[in-house]
């Protein structure tokens, strides 16, 4: 199985442990590729059931969508976010693009044990040793996220994993010249330091779990 260059000792204390990136940039010799994952379909269904039963979770934090025009048609549930976020004067997402340290929000516990299981699988199969930001995001029907690059030192220090929880024909990921329709329950690794975009031409929401890790 593929493995990533480790920059820190293995996880200790379980997936809930608060971990920090030491600041080493990681190599990303890929655009968007699919990786093997055991039980991805089951985990995605269980996480999506929690989302459906708690639609109000999307309304807890909406500043990111209000700050960034490209995210106007998205809504997110944040399970891990930058540490000391509430003490910052955040005017745009670039204000947090240098923050490497992350901490769990109270939403993490709501999605246990399935989010713990998913992180444990990433640890076992791909040798991840540190977690960054973790969130569930939806793209509304007949909407898109325009072409953009995620700038900032933070994004150079983490790999970004996608686990589609709900998707359907008409949902496309575009990374430079590569276009792909992702499958529900599949594990994907995205180089978000490259130009990328998302289209949802379906009449239902596209929902993904996103995990930054090394």
C-alpha positions in Angstrom: 0.0 0.0 0.0 1.1 3.6 -0.5 2.8 5.3 2.4 3.6 8.9 3.2 6.9 10.4 4.5 6.5 10.6 8.2 7.6 13.8 9.9 6.8 12.8 13.5 6.4 9.8 15.7 3.2 7.6 15.4 -0.1 8.7 16.9 -0.4 8.2 20.6 -3.4 8.6 22.8 -6.0 7.7 20.1 -7.4 9.6 17.3 -8.8 12.3 19.6 -5.3 13.4 20.6 -4.5 17.1 20.0 -1.5 17.1 17.5 0.6 19.7 15.9 2.5 19.8 12.6 6.2 20.4 13.1 6.2 22.5 9.9 7.9 20.3 7.4 6.6 20.6 3.9 5.5 17.4 2.3 6.0 16.3 -1.3 2.8 15.9 -3.3 3.6 14.1 -6.6 0.0 13.6 -7.5 -3.1 15.6 -8.5 -6.1 13.5 -7.5 -5.8 9.8 -6.9 -7.8 7.0 -5.4 -6.3 4.9 -2.5 -7.5 1.6 -1.2 -9.7 1.8 1.9 -11.3 -1.0 3.9 -15.0 -0.4 4.9 -15.1 3.0 3.2 -18.7 2.5 2.0 -19.9 1.6 5.5 -18.1 4.4 7.3 -19.4 6.9 4.8 -23.0 5.7 5.2 -22.7 5.9 9.0 -21.2 9.4 9.0 -23.9 10.6 6.5 -26.7 9.3 8.7 -25.4 11.5 11.5 -25.3 14.5 9.1 -28.9 13.8 8.0 -30.1 13.6 11.5 -28.5 16.9 12.5 -28.9 19.4 9.7 -28.5 22.3 12.2 -24.8 21.4 12.6 -24.1 23.2 9.3 -25.3 26.5 11.0 -22.9 26.4 13.9 -20.0 28.1 12.0 -20.6 29.9 8.8 -17.9 32.6 8.8 -15.7 30.8 6.3 -18.5 30.7 3.7 -19.4 34.3 4.3 -15.7 35.4 3.9 -14.9 33.6 0.7 -17.1 34.2 -2.5 -15.9 30.9 -4.0 -17.5 29.0 -1.0 -20.9 30.8 -1.2 -22.6 27.6 -2.2 -21.0 25.4 0.5 -21.8 24.6 4.1 -19.5 22.9 6.5 -19.3 21.1 9.9 -16.0 21.6 11.5 -14.6 18.7 13.6 -11.0 20.1 13.9 -10.0 23.6 13.2 -7.0 25.9 13.8 -6.0 26.2 17.5 -6.7 29.6 19.1 -9.1 30.4 16.3 -11.5 32.3 18.5 -8.7 34.7 19.6 -7.8 35.7 16.0 -9.2 38.6 14.0 -10.1 36.5 11.0 -11.1 38.5 8.0 -10.4 35.9 5.3 -9.2 32.3 5.1 -5.7 33.6 4.3 -5.5 34.7 7.9 -5.5 31.1 9.0 -3.4 29.7 6.2 -0.2 29.8 8.3 -1.7 28.1 11.4 -0.4 24.6 11.6 -1.7 23.5 15.0 -5.3 22.2 15.2 -7.7 21.2 17.9 -10.9 19.2 18.1 -14.2 21.0 18.2 -17.1 19.7 20.3 -18.5 18.2 17.0 -15.8 15.5 17.0 -17.4 13.6 19.8 -20.8 13.6 18.0 -19.3 11.7 15.0 -17.4 9.2 17.1 -16.8 6.3 16.8 -16.9 6.4 13.0 -14.5 9.3 12.6 -12.1 7.7 15.0 -12.3 4.5 13.0 -11.6 6.3 9.7 -8.5 8.1 11.2 -7.3 4.8 12.7 -7.5 3.2 9.2 -5.5 6.1 7.7 -2.9 5.6 10.5 -2.7 1.8 9.9 -2.7 1.8 6.1 -0.9 5.1 5.3 1.2 5.8 8.3 -0.2 9.2 9.2 1.1 10.6 12.4 -0.5 14.0 12.7 -3.9 15.4 12.1 -4.7 18.9 10.7 -8.1 20.2 10.0 -11.1 17.8 9.7 -14.5 18.9 8.4 -17.6 17.7 6.5 -18.6 20.0 3.7 -21.5 20.0 1.3 -21.9 21.6 -2.1 -25.4 22.6 -2.9 -27.2 21.3 -6.0 -26.6 23.0 -9.3 -23.6 24.8 -7.8 -19.8 24.9 -8.1 -16.6 26.0 -6.4 -14.6 27.9 -9.0 -11.0 27.2 -10.0 -8.6 28.2 -7.2 -5.4 27.2 -5.4 -5.2 26.8 -1.6 -2.4 29.1 -0.8 -0.5 29.3 2.6 2.1 27.4 4.5 -0.4 25.2 6.2 -1.5 23.5 2.9 2.2 22.7 2.1 2.5 20.7 5.4 -0.5 18.3 5.0 -1.9 15.8 2.6 -5.7 16.3 2.0 -7.9 13.3 2.0 -11.5 13.2 0.7 -14.1 10.6 1.6 -17.3 11.2 -0.3 -20.3 10.6 2.0 -23.0 11.5 -0.6 -22.3 12.0 -4.3 -24.0 11.2 -7.6 -23.5 11.5 -11.4 -22.9 15.2 -12.3 -20.5 15.8 -9.4 -17.0 16.4 -10.9 -13.6 17.2 -9.4 -11.3 19.1 -11.7 -7.6 19.3 -10.8 -5.6 21.1 -13.6 -6.4 19.0 -16.7 -7.7 16.0 -14.8 -11.5 15.5 -14.3 -13.0 12.8 -12.2 -16.3 11.8 -10.7 -15.6 10.5 -7.2 -17.4 7.4 -5.8 -19.2 7.3 -2.5 -17.1 5.6 0.2 -13.9 5.9 -1.9 -10.7 7.4 -0.4 -9.1 10.1 -2.5 -5.9 12.2 -2.0 -6.1 15.7 -3.4 -3.2 18.1 -4.1 -5.0 21.3 -3.2 -1.8 23.3 -3.9 -2.7 22.8 -7.6 -5.5 24.6 -9.5 -8.7 22.8 -8.7 -12.5 23.2 -8.9 -15.7 21.3 -8.1 -19.0 21.1 -10.1 -22.3 19.7 -8.9 -24.6 19.5 -11.8 -27.0 17.1 -10.0 -30.2 18.0 -8.1 -28.9 16.8 -4.8 -26.2 17.8 -2.3 -22.6 16.6 -2.7 -21.2 15.8 0.8 -17.5 15.0 1.6 -15.5 14.3 4.7 -12.1 16.2 4.4 -9.1 15.2 6.5 -5.7 16.9 6.4 -3.0 14.6 7.7 0.6 13.6 7.4 
